Amino acid sequence: MKKAPTQTNNTDCGMSVCKYMENIIRQNNSSWMQRTDWQEKIPKYRAEFEYGLFCAAMK
């Protein structure tokens, strides 16, 4: 896909795909594709993802 963000290392591909799909599902992918600092925010995205999984497991 043109202009789709790509990771700059070999370890963040899974998180990149999850975050990209989340934005497509929410139909908010335009801001995601315009961002230039998303790689720096991968640790934050990973923490949010882990917290969501934890909360779902506790239900």
mmCIF file of the N, C-alpha and C atoms, coordinates in Angstrom:
data_MODEL
# 
_entry.id   MODEL 
# 
loop_
_atom_site.group_PDB 
_atom_site.id 
_atom_site.type_symbol 
_atom_site.label_atom_id 
_atom_site.label_alt_id 
_atom_site.label_comp_id 
_atom_site.label_asym_id 
_atom_site.label_entity_id 
_atom_site.label_seq_id 
_atom_site.pdbx_PDB_ins_code 
_atom_site.Cartn_x 
_atom_site.Cartn_y 
_atom_site.Cartn_z 
_atom_site.occupancy 
_atom_site.B_iso_or_equiv 
_atom_site.pdbx_formal_charge 
_atom_site.auth_seq_id 
_atom_site.auth_comp_id 
_atom_site.auth_asym_id 
_atom_site.auth_atom_id 
_atom_site.pdbx_PDB_model_num 
ATOM 1   N N  . MET A 1 1  ? 0.837   -1.166  0.000  1.00 0.00 ? 1  MET A N  1 
ATOM 2   C CA . MET A 1 1  ? 0.000   0.000   0.000  1.00 0.00 ? 1  MET A CA 1 
ATOM 3   C C  . MET A 1 1  ? 0.890   1.240   0.000  1.00 0.00 ? 1  MET A C  1 
ATOM 4   N N  . LYS A 1 2  ? 0.601   2.162   -0.883 1.00 0.00 ? 2  LYS A N  1 
ATOM 5   C CA . LYS A 1 2  ? 1.395   3.378   -0.953 1.00 0.00 ? 2  LYS A CA 1 
ATOM 6   C C  . LYS A 1 2  ? 1.241   4.202   0.316  1.00 0.00 ? 2  LYS A C  1 
ATOM 7   N N  . LYS A 1 3  ? 2.346   4.779   0.737  1.00 0.00 ? 3  LYS A N  1 
ATOM 8   C CA . LYS A 1 3  ? 2.410   5.653   1.910  1.00 0.00 ? 3  LYS A CA 1 
ATOM 9   C C  . LYS A 1 3  ? 2.129   4.936   3.221  1.00 0.00 ? 3  LYS A C  1 
ATOM 10  N N  . ALA A 1 4  ? 2.092   3.624   3.216  1.00 0.00 ? 4  ALA A N  1 
ATOM 11  C CA . ALA A 1 4  ? 1.899   2.892   4.466  1.00 0.00 ? 4  ALA A CA 1 
ATOM 12  C C  . ALA A 1 4  ? 3.181   2.977   5.282  1.00 0.00 ? 4  ALA A C  1 
ATOM 13  N N  . PRO A 1 5  ? 3.069   3.194   6.588  1.00 0.00 ? 5  PRO A N  1 
ATOM 14  C CA . PRO A 1 5  ? 4.266   3.268   7.415  1.00 0.00 ? 5  PRO A CA 1 
ATOM 15  C C  . PRO A 1 5  ? 5.006   1.927   7.418  1.00 0.00 ? 5  PRO A C  1 
ATOM 16  N N  . THR A 1 6  ? 6.299   1.991   7.504  1.00 0.00 ? 6  THR A N  1 
ATOM 17  C CA . THR A 1 6  ? 7.115   0.787   7.628  1.00 0.00 ? 6  THR A CA 1 
ATOM 18  C C  . THR A 1 6  ? 8.034   0.950   8.824  1.00 0.00 ? 6  THR A C  1 
ATOM 19  N N  . GLN A 1 7  ? 8.361   -0.141  9.455  1.00 0.00 ? 7  GLN A N  1 
ATOM 20  C CA . GLN A 1 7  ? 9.246   -0.047  10.608 1.00 0.00 ? 7  GLN A CA 1 
ATOM 21  C C  . GLN A 1 7  ? 10.686  0.129   10.142 1.00 0.00 ? 7  GLN A C  1 
ATOM 22  N N  . THR A 1 8  ? 11.492  0.669   11.030 1.00 0.00 ? 8  THR A N  1 
ATOM 23  C CA . THR A 1 8  ? 12.886  0.929   10.692 1.00 0.00 ? 8  THR A CA 1 
ATOM 24  C C  . THR A 1 8  ? 13.830  -0.065  11.348 1.00 0.00 ? 8  THR A C  1 
ATOM 25  N N  . ASN A 1 9  ? 13.284  -1.130  11.911 1.00 0.00 ? 9  ASN A N  1 
ATOM 26  C CA . ASN A 1 9  ? 14.120  -2.165  12.518 1.00 0.00 ? 9  ASN A CA 1 
ATOM 27  C C  . ASN A 1 9  ? 13.511  -3.532  12.209 1.00 0.00 ? 9  ASN A C  1 
ATOM 28  N N  . ASN A 1 10 ? 14.089  -4.570  12.759 1.00 0.00 ? 10 ASN A N  1 
ATOM 29  C CA . ASN A 1 10 ? 13.614  -5.936  12.482 1.00 0.00 ? 10 ASN A CA 1 
ATOM 30  C C  . ASN A 1 10 ? 12.727  -6.498  13.581 1.00 0.00 ? 10 ASN A C  1 
ATOM 31  N N  . THR A 1 11 ? 12.325  -5.686  14.548 1.00 0.00 ? 11 THR A N  1 
ATOM 32  C CA . THR A 1 11 ? 11.592  -6.232  15.688 1.00 0.00 ? 11 THR A CA 1 
ATOM 33  C C  . THR A 1 11 ? 10.174  -5.696  15.858 1.00 0.00 ? 11 THR A C  1 
ATOM 34  N N  . ASP A 1 12 ? 9.808   -4.643  15.184 1.00 0.00 ? 12 ASP A N  1 
ATOM 35  C CA . ASP A 1 12 ? 8.516   -4.007  15.424 1.00 0.00 ? 12 ASP A CA 1 
ATOM 36  C C  . ASP A 1 12 ? 7.452   -4.326  14.380 1.00 0.00 ? 12 ASP A C  1 
ATOM 37  N N  . CYS A 1 13 ? 7.674   -5.332  13.536 1.00 0.00 ? 13 CYS A N  1 
ATOM 38  C CA . CYS A 1 13 ? 6.721   -5.596  12.456 1.00 0.00 ? 13 CYS A CA 1 
ATOM 39  C C  . CYS A 1 13 ? 5.344   -5.984  12.990 1.00 0.00 ? 13 CYS A C  1 
ATOM 40  N N  . GLY A 1 14 ? 5.275   -6.814  14.007 1.00 0.00 ? 14 GLY A N  1 
ATOM 41  C CA . GLY A 1 14 ? 3.986   -7.237  14.556 1.00 0.00 ? 14 GLY A CA 1 
ATOM 42  C C  . GLY A 1 14 ? 3.203   -6.072  15.133 1.00 0.00 ? 14 GLY A C  1 
ATOM 43  N N  . MET A 1 15 ? 3.874   -5.243  15.906 1.00 0.00 ? 15 MET A N  1 
ATOM 44  C CA . MET A 1 15 ? 3.208   -4.088  16.502 1.00 0.00 ? 15 MET A CA 1 
ATOM 45  C C  . MET A 1 15 ? 2.801   -3.099  15.425 1.00 0.00 ? 15 MET A C  1 
ATOM 46  N N  . SER A 1 16 ? 3.616   -2.937  14.406 1.00 0.00 ? 16 SER A N  1 
ATOM 47  C CA . SER A 1 16 ? 3.282   -2.031  13.305 1.00 0.00 ? 16 SER A CA 1 
ATOM 48  C C  . SER A 1 16 ? 2.018   -2.494  12.588 1.00 0.00 ? 16 SER A C  1 
ATOM 49  N N  . VAL A 1 17 ? 1.915   -3.782  12.324 1.00 0.00 ? 17 VAL A N  1 
ATOM 50  C CA . VAL A 1 17 ? 0.730   -4.327  11.660 1.00 0.00 ? 17 VAL A CA 1 
ATOM 51  C C  . VAL A 1 17 ? -0.499  -4.159  12.543 1.00 0.00 ? 17 VAL A C  1 
ATOM 52  N N  . CYS A 1 18 ? -0.370  -4.464  13.828 1.00 0.00 ? 18 CYS A N  1 
ATOM 53  C CA . CYS A 1 18 ? -1.514  -4.325  14.746 1.00 0.00 ? 18 CYS A CA 1 
ATOM 54  C C  . CYS A 1 18 ? -1.996  -2.878  14.814 1.00 0.00 ? 18 CYS A C  1 
ATOM 55  N N  . LYS A 1 19 ? -1.087  -1.942  14.939 1.00 0.00 ? 19 LYS A N  1 
ATOM 56  C CA . LYS A 1 19 ? -1.471  -0.534  15.044 1.00 0.00 ? 19 LYS A CA 1 
ATOM 57  C C  . LYS A 1 19 ? -2.068  -0.037  13.725 1.00 0.00 ? 19 LYS A C  1 
ATOM 58  N N  . TYR A 1 20 ? -1.488  -0.466  12.626 1.00 0.00 ? 20 TYR A N  1 
ATOM 59  C CA . TYR A 1 20 ? -2.011  -0.067  11.319 1.00 0.00 ? 20 TYR A CA 1 
ATOM 60  C C  . TYR A 1 20 ? -3.432  -0.604  11.127 1.00 0.00 ? 20 TYR A C  1 
ATOM 61  N N  . MET A 1 21 ? -3.663  -1.865  11.465 1.00 0.00 ? 21 MET A N  1 
ATOM 62  C CA . MET A 1 21 ? -4.996  -2.460  11.319 1.00 0.00 ? 21 MET A CA 1 
ATOM 63  C C  . MET A 1 21 ? -5.994  -1.803  12.271 1.00 0.00 ? 21 MET A C  1 
ATOM 64  N N  . GLU A 1 22 ? -5.559  -1.466  13.469 1.00 0.00 ? 22 GLU A N  1 
ATOM 65  C CA . GLU A 1 22 ? -6.438  -0.765  14.409 1.00 0.00 ? 22 GLU A CA 1 
ATOM 66  C C  . GLU A 1 22 ? -6.931  0.545   13.793 1.00 0.00 ? 22 GLU A C  1 
ATOM 67  N N  . ASN A 1 23 ? -6.037  1.272   13.161 1.00 0.00 ? 23 ASN A N  1 
ATOM 68  C CA . ASN A 1 23 ? -6.425  2.539   12.553 1.00 0.00 ? 23 ASN A CA 1 
ATOM 69  C C  . ASN A 1 23 ? -7.308  2.345   11.336 1.00 0.00 ? 23 ASN A C  1 
ATOM 70  N N  . ILE A 1 24 ? -7.124  1.290   10.577 1.00 0.00 ? 24 ILE A N  1 
ATOM 71  C CA . ILE A 1 24 ? -8.011  1.008   9.446  1.00 0.00 ? 24 ILE A CA 1 
ATOM 72  C C  . ILE A 1 24 ? -9.405  0.655   9.955  1.00 0.00 ? 24 ILE A C  1 
ATOM 73  N N  . ILE A 1 25 ? -9.476  -0.178  10.971 1.00 0.00 ? 25 ILE A N  1 
ATOM 74  C CA . ILE A 1 25 ? -10.770 -0.581  11.533 1.00 0.00 ? 25 ILE A CA 1 
ATOM 75  C C  . ILE A 1 25 ? -11.515 0.631   12.078 1.00 0.00 ? 25 ILE A C  1 
ATOM 76  N N  . ARG A 1 26 ? -10.791 1.520   12.722 1.00 0.00 ? 26 ARG A N  1 
ATOM 77  C CA . ARG A 1 26 ? -11.415 2.725   13.273 1.00 0.00 ? 26 ARG A CA 1 
ATOM 78  C C  . ARG A 1 26 ? -11.611 3.806   12.221 1.00 0.00 ? 26 ARG A C  1 
ATOM 79  N N  . GLN A 1 27 ? -11.199 3.525   10.991 1.00 0.00 ? 27 GLN A N  1 
ATOM 80  C CA . GLN A 1 27 ? -11.301 4.461   9.873  1.00 0.00 ? 27 GLN A CA 1 
ATOM 81  C C  . GLN A 1 27 ? -10.616 5.784   10.205 1.00 0.00 ? 27 GLN A C  1 
ATOM 82  N N  . ASN A 1 28 ? -9.480  5.659   10.843 1.00 0.00 ? 28 ASN A N  1 
ATOM 83  C CA . ASN A 1 28 ? -8.702  6.827   11.225 1.00 0.00 ? 28 ASN A CA 1 
ATOM 84  C C  . ASN A 1 28 ? -7.282  6.692   10.693 1.00 0.00 ? 28 ASN A C  1 
ATOM 85  N N  . ASN A 1 29 ? -7.140  6.029   9.566  1.00 0.00 ? 29 ASN A N  1 
ATOM 86  C CA . ASN A 1 29 ? -5.802  5.735   9.072  1.00 0.00 ? 29 ASN A CA 1 
ATOM 87  C C  . ASN A 1 29 ? -5.120  6.932   8.432  1.00 0.00 ? 29 ASN A C  1 
ATOM 88  N N  . SER A 1 30 ? -5.835  7.994   8.130  1.00 0.00 ? 30 SER A N  1 
ATOM 89  C CA . SER A 1 30 ? -5.199  9.148   7.497  1.00 0.00 ? 30 SER A CA 1 
ATOM 90  C C  . SER A 1 30 ? -4.180  9.793   8.422  1.00 0.00 ? 30 SER A C  1 
ATOM 91  N N  . SER A 1 31 ? -4.514  9.963   9.694  1.00 0.00 ? 31 SER A N  1 
ATOM 92  C CA . SER A 1 31 ? -3.550  10.574  10.614 1.00 0.00 ? 31 SER A CA 1 
ATOM 93  C C  . SER A 1 31 ? -2.365  9.643   10.846 1.00 0.00 ? 31 SER A C  1 
ATOM 94  N N  . TRP A 1 32 ? -2.612  8.343   10.867 1.00 0.00 ? 32 TRP A N  1 
ATOM 95  C CA . TRP A 1 32 ? -1.529  7.368   11.037 1.00 0.00 ? 32 TRP A CA 1 
ATOM 96  C C  . TRP A 1 32 ? -0.539  7.475   9.885  1.00 0.00 ? 32 TRP A C  1 
ATOM 97  N N  . MET A 1 33 ? -1.046  7.587   8.676  1.00 0.00 ? 33 MET A N  1 
ATOM 98  C CA . MET A 1 33 ? -0.168  7.606   7.520  1.00 0.00 ? 33 MET A CA 1 
ATOM 99  C C  . MET A 1 33 ? 0.585   8.927   7.400  1.00 0.00 ? 33 MET A C  1 
ATOM 100 N N  . GLN A 1 34 ? 0.088   9.985   8.004  1.00 0.00 ? 34 GLN A N  1 
ATOM 101 C CA . GLN A 1 34 ? 0.757   11.279  7.933  1.00 0.00 ? 34 GLN A CA 1 
ATOM 102 C C  . GLN A 1 34 ? 1.802   11.449  9.031  1.00 0.00 ? 34 GLN A C  1 
ATOM 103 N N  . ARG A 1 35 ? 1.766   10.603  10.030 1.00 0.00 ? 35 ARG A N  1 
ATOM 104 C CA . ARG A 1 35 ? 2.701   10.722  11.144 1.00 0.00 ? 35 ARG A CA 1 
ATOM 105 C C  . ARG A 1 35 ? 4.110   10.355  10.715 1.00 0.00 ? 35 ARG A C  1 
ATOM 106 N N  . THR A 1 36 ? 5.060   11.026  11.259 1.00 0.00 ? 36 THR A N  1 
ATOM 107 C CA . THR A 1 36 ? 6.452   10.703  10.976 1.00 0.00 ? 36 THR A CA 1 
ATOM 108 C C  . THR A 1 36 ? 7.167   10.187  12.219 1.00 0.00 ? 36 THR A C  1 
ATOM 109 N N  . ASP A 1 37 ? 6.525   10.294  13.385 1.00 0.00 ? 37 ASP A N  1 
ATOM 110 C CA . ASP A 1 37 ? 7.165   9.873   14.634 1.00 0.00 ? 37 ASP A CA 1 
ATOM 111 C C  . ASP A 1 37 ? 6.632   8.543   15.164 1.00 0.00 ? 37 ASP A C  1 
ATOM 112 N N  . TRP A 1 38 ? 5.925   7.790   14.346 1.00 0.00 ? 38 TRP A N  1 
ATOM 113 C CA . TRP A 1 38 ? 5.271   6.579   14.846 1.00 0.00 ? 38 TRP A CA 1 
ATOM 114 C C  . TRP A 1 38 ? 6.283   5.553   15.341 1.00 0.00 ? 38 TRP A C  1 
ATOM 115 N N  . GLN A 1 39 ? 7.447   5.469   14.729 1.00 0.00 ? 39 GLN A N  1 
ATOM 116 C CA . GLN A 1 39 ? 8.450   4.495   15.178 1.00 0.00 ? 39 GLN A CA 1 
ATOM 117 C C  . GLN A 1 39 ? 8.896   4.797   16.602 1.00 0.00 ? 39 GLN A C  1 
ATOM 118 N N  . GLU A 1 40 ? 9.015   6.062   16.936 1.00 0.00 ? 40 GLU A N  1 
ATOM 119 C CA . GLU A 1 40 ? 9.396   6.464   18.292 1.00 0.00 ? 40 GLU A CA 1 
ATOM 120 C C  . GLU A 1 40 ? 8.323   6.086   19.307 1.00 0.00 ? 40 GLU A C  1 
ATOM 121 N N  . LYS A 1 41 ? 7.074   6.009   18.858 1.00 0.00 ? 41 LYS A N  1 
ATOM 122 C CA . LYS A 1 41 ? 5.958   5.727   19.760 1.00 0.00 ? 41 LYS A CA 1 
ATOM 123 C C  . LYS A 1 41 ? 5.632   4.239   19.881 1.00 0.00 ? 41 LYS A C  1 
ATOM 124 N N  . ILE A 1 42 ? 6.381   3.376   19.208 1.00 0.00 ? 42 ILE A N  1 
ATOM 125 C CA . ILE A 1 42 ? 6.119   1.937   19.280 1.00 0.00 ? 42 ILE A CA 1 
ATOM 126 C C  . ILE A 1 42 ? 6.116   1.434   20.722 1.00 0.00 ? 42 ILE A C  1 
ATOM 127 N N  . PRO A 1 43 ? 7.054   1.843   21.599 1.00 0.00 ? 43 PRO A N  1 
ATOM 128 C CA . PRO A 1 43 ? 6.964   1.374   22.997 1.00 0.00 ? 43 PRO A CA 1 
ATOM 129 C C  . PRO A 1 43 ? 5.640   1.746   23.664 1.00 0.00 ? 43 PRO A C  1 
ATOM 130 N N  . LYS A 1 44 ? 5.131   2.935   23.391 1.00 0.00 ? 44 LYS A N  1 
ATOM 131 C CA . LYS A 1 44 ? 3.833   3.361   23.946 1.00 0.00 ? 44 LYS A CA 1 
ATOM 132 C C  . LYS A 1 44 ? 2.712   2.499   23.377 1.00 0.00 ? 44 LYS A C  1 
ATOM 133 N N  . TYR A 1 45 ? 2.725   2.267   22.062 1.00 0.00 ? 45 TYR A N  1 
ATOM 134 C CA . TYR A 1 45 ? 1.706   1.437   21.433 1.00 0.00 ? 45 TYR A CA 1 
ATOM 135 C C  . TYR A 1 45 ? 1.751   0.018   21.987 1.00 0.00 ? 45 TYR A C  1 
ATOM 136 N N  . ARG A 1 46 ? 2.958   -0.503  22.200 1.00 0.00 ? 46 ARG A N  1 
ATOM 137 C CA . ARG A 1 46 ? 3.110   -1.849  22.738 1.00 0.00 ? 46 ARG A CA 1 
ATOM 138 C C  . ARG A 1 46 ? 2.534   -1.932  24.153 1.00 0.00 ? 46 ARG A C  1 
ATOM 139 N N  . ALA A 1 47 ? 2.798   -0.919  24.976 1.00 0.00 ? 47 ALA A N  1 
ATOM 140 C CA . ALA A 1 47 ? 2.275   -0.891  26.341 1.00 0.00 ? 47 ALA A CA 1 
ATOM 141 C C  . ALA A 1 47 ? 0.749   -0.819  26.330 1.00 0.00 ? 47 ALA A C  1 
ATOM 142 N N  . GLU A 1 48 ? 0.173   -0.002  25.455 1.00 0.00 ? 48 GLU A N  1 
ATOM 143 C CA . GLU A 1 48 ? -1.288  0.088   25.345 1.00 0.00 ? 48 GLU A CA 1 
ATOM 144 C C  . GLU A 1 48 ? -1.883  -1.253  24.914 1.00 0.00 ? 48 GLU A C  1 
ATOM 145 N N  . PHE A 1 49 ? -1.235  -1.920  23.982 1.00 0.00 ? 49 PHE A N  1 
ATOM 146 C CA . PHE A 1 49 ? -1.700  -3.219  23.492 1.00 0.00 ? 49 PHE A CA 1 
ATOM 147 C C  . PHE A 1 49 ? -1.652  -4.257  24.613 1.00 0.00 ? 49 PHE A C  1 
ATOM 148 N N  . GLU A 1 50 ? -0.551  -4.281  25.345 1.00 0.00 ? 50 GLU A N  1 
ATOM 149 C CA . GLU A 1 50 ? -0.409  -5.225  26.458 1.00 0.00 ? 50 GLU A CA 1 
ATOM 150 C C  . GLU A 1 50 ? -1.452  -4.961  27.539 1.00 0.00 ? 50 GLU A C  1 
ATOM 151 N N  . TYR A 1 51 ? -1.686  -3.700  27.836 1.00 0.00 ? 51 TYR A N  1 
ATOM 152 C CA . TYR A 1 51 ? -2.678  -3.352  28.848 1.00 0.00 ? 51 TYR A CA 1 
ATOM 153 C C  . TYR A 1 51 ? -4.084  -3.800  28.412 1.00 0.00 ? 51 TYR A C  1 
ATOM 154 N N  . GLY A 1 52 ? -4.393  -3.611  27.128 1.00 0.00 ? 52 GLY A N  1 
ATOM 155 C CA . GLY A 1 52 ? -5.683  -4.067  26.605 1.00 0.00 ? 52 GLY A CA 1 
ATOM 156 C C  . GLY A 1 52 ? -5.840  -5.570  26.722 1.00 0.00 ? 52 GLY A C  1 
ATOM 157 N N  . LEU A 1 53 ? -4.794  -6.316  26.408 1.00 0.00 ? 53 LEU A N  1 
ATOM 158 C CA . LEU A 1 53 ? -4.837  -7.773  26.562 1.00 0.00 ? 53 LEU A CA 1 
ATOM 159 C C  . LEU A 1 53 ? -4.995  -8.172  28.019 1.00 0.00 ? 53 LEU A C  1 
ATOM 160 N N  . PHE A 1 54 ? -4.292  -7.497  28.903 1.00 0.00 ? 54 PHE A N  1 
ATOM 161 C CA . PHE A 1 54 ? -4.382  -7.780  30.334 1.00 0.00 ? 54 PHE A CA 1 
ATOM 162 C C  . PHE A 1 54 ? -5.809  -7.550  30.843 1.00 0.00 ? 54 PHE A C  1 
ATOM 163 N N  . CYS A 1 55 ? -6.391  -6.407  30.479 1.00 0.00 ? 55 CYS A N  1 
ATOM 164 C CA . CYS A 1 55 ? -7.760  -6.090  30.918 1.00 0.00 ? 55 CYS A CA 1 
ATOM 165 C C  . CYS A 1 55 ? -8.765  -7.106  30.367 1.00 0.00 ? 55 CYS A C  1 
ATOM 166 N N  . ALA A 1 56 ? -8.583  -7.518  29.130 1.00 0.00 ? 56 ALA A N  1 
ATOM 167 C CA . ALA A 1 56 ? -9.484  -8.524  28.544 1.00 0.00 ? 56 ALA A CA 1 
ATOM 168 C C  . ALA A 1 56 ? -9.353  -9.855  29.264 1.00 0.00 ? 56 ALA A C  1 
ATOM 169 N N  . ALA A 1 57 ? -8.149  -10.201 29.669 1.00 0.00 ? 57 ALA A N  1 
ATOM 170 C CA . ALA A 1 57 ? -7.929  -11.466 30.371 1.00 0.00 ? 57 ALA A CA 1 
ATOM 171 C C  . ALA A 1 57 ? -8.515  -11.442 31.778 1.00 0.00 ? 57 ALA A C  1 
ATOM 172 N N  . MET A 1 58 ? -8.599  -10.261 32.374 1.00 0.00 ? 58 MET A N  1 
ATOM 173 C CA . MET A 1 58 ? -9.110  -10.154 33.749 1.00 0.00 ? 58 MET A CA 1 
ATOM 174 C C  . MET A 1 58 ? -10.635 -10.189 33.826 1.00 0.00 ? 58 MET A C  1 
ATOM 175 N N  . LYS A 1 59 ? -11.305 -10.066 32.684 1.00 0.00 ? 59 LYS A N  1 
ATOM 176 C CA . LYS A 1 59 ? -12.784 -10.080 32.699 1.00 0.00 ? 59 LYS A CA 1 
ATOM 177 C C  . LYS A 1 59 ? -13.310 -11.457 32.966 1.00 0.00 ? 59 LYS A C  1 
# 
